[in-house]
Amino acid sequence: MTEKLTRIGKLVIGRRRVLKIAGGATLVLAAPAYWKKLSAQEKRIVVRDPGGPYTAGFNEAFHEPFKKATGIESVGVAGQHEPTSLIKGMVDTKTYTWDMALLSQAAHDQLVSEGNYLEDLKIDTPGLRSTPDHFKSAKYAGNDVFTAMFAIRTDHFKGNEPKSWADIWNVKDFPGRRSLRKHPFDTIEEALLADGVPGDKLYPCDIPRALKKLDAIKKDVAVWWTGGAQTSQMLKTGEVHICTTWNARAQAAIDEGAPVKIVWNQNLWSSEGWCIIRGTPKADMCREFIKFAVDGARQAAWTKHVAYGPTHPDAFKHIPEARAKQLPTYPDNFKTAIRADPVYWAKHKDKVTEQFEAWLLT
């Protein structure tokens, strides 16, 4: 039996595939011998992602080269925002529509705290070992970072641009149409930062103080936005002159030629990462996918499709400088970044959302 298990787990060196990746580097992968006996359907994993620009980016960076390197087909499917309920249902019923998922750290934290719905990664690979600790955990391998920040129309603010959250509240010195998010996530933190709360003292959030600060600007908010695409459109058309949003949404307006500038000062960062759904019979294949995906050059490959920051620092060796400067984890952009606390929001989101919605109606 021992000999058999050793043979099953052995990497077949003579059958390794060598994959050429960005920057001329190579990545050598090999699958256990027993995988060769599996059918095509059995050598297939389904990976949830947010869809949209992720689809093309992940196909190029991960799915297509992963199949060539290992013979395992990874299929990306778009899933709903924060799909915690769906994943719980899969685990509870042992019906796996997905084998693994790209999840926000907040969704990961919720799934771990509410019943341990995710597998331990049990991965020891150079790419994951050299990923900074704040982008990984026992059940989470960081892939990308997105930020909440604000963007301005440079054709409106000529020579006197707002540079801080406090400047958004300074209507006298920085007049113009403003738009804030119609949701407490980010908006509460932005109000506290505008009121002088240090970034490392944001949590637990002082909700009465934040709502009082929001009172001071409420009448000057032209649009309370509800979706990221809405912010891109408003910035592009000039409907608003200052807009809180996510960096990729502002970048989309810039890429389409709008005179828009991202203000990175005290941006609020969150991450997304790979998680394996507990109980999937294809967990080991998912682990092989994650080993492949956490490589810096692989992460670099999708950044031309999605303006989010890679979590592996080596990715920037393979990203053109002009594009690198547009990404949240580029050192100059990340140096004043503040981590949005997913644990706080997982615990308090329902109560704070109720308070925020009641405030909107007053």
Sequence and secondary structure as in RCSB ss.txt:
>XXXX:A:sequence
MTEKLTRIGKLVIGRRRVLKIAGGATLVLAAPAYWKKLSAQEKRIVVRDPGGPYTAGFNEAFHEPFKKATGIESV
GVAGQHEPTSLIKGMVDTKTYTWDMALLSQAAHDQLVSEGNYLEDLKIDTPGLRSTPDHFKSAKYAGNDVFTAMF
AIRTDHFKGNEPKSWADIWNVKDFPGRRSLRKHPFDTIEEALLADGVPGDKLYPCDIPRALKKLDAIKKDVAVWW
TGGAQTSQMLKTGEVHICTTWNARAQAAIDEGAPVKIVWNQNLWSSEGWCIIRGTPKADMCREFIKFAVDGARQA
AWTKHVAYGPTHPDAFKHIPEARAKQLPTYPDNFKTAIRADPVYWAKHKDKVTEQFEAWLLT
>XXXX:A:secstr
 HHHHHHHH B GGG EEEE GGG EEEE  BGGGGGS TTTTEEEEEE  THHHHHHIIIIIHHHHHHHS EEE
EEE  SS HHHHHHHHHHT  S SEEEEEHHHHHHHHHTT  B       HHHHTS GGGEETTEEEEEEEEEEE
EEETTTSSS    SHHHHH TTTS S EEEESSHHHHHHHHHHHTT  GGG  S  HHHHHHHHHTTGGGEEEEE
  HHHHHHHHHHTS SEEEEEHHHHHHHHHTT  EEEEEEEEEEEEEEEEEBTT TTHHHHHHHHHHHTSHHHHH
HHTTTS  EESSGGGGGSS HHHHTTSTTSHHHHTT EE  HHHHHHHHHHHHHHHHHHHH 
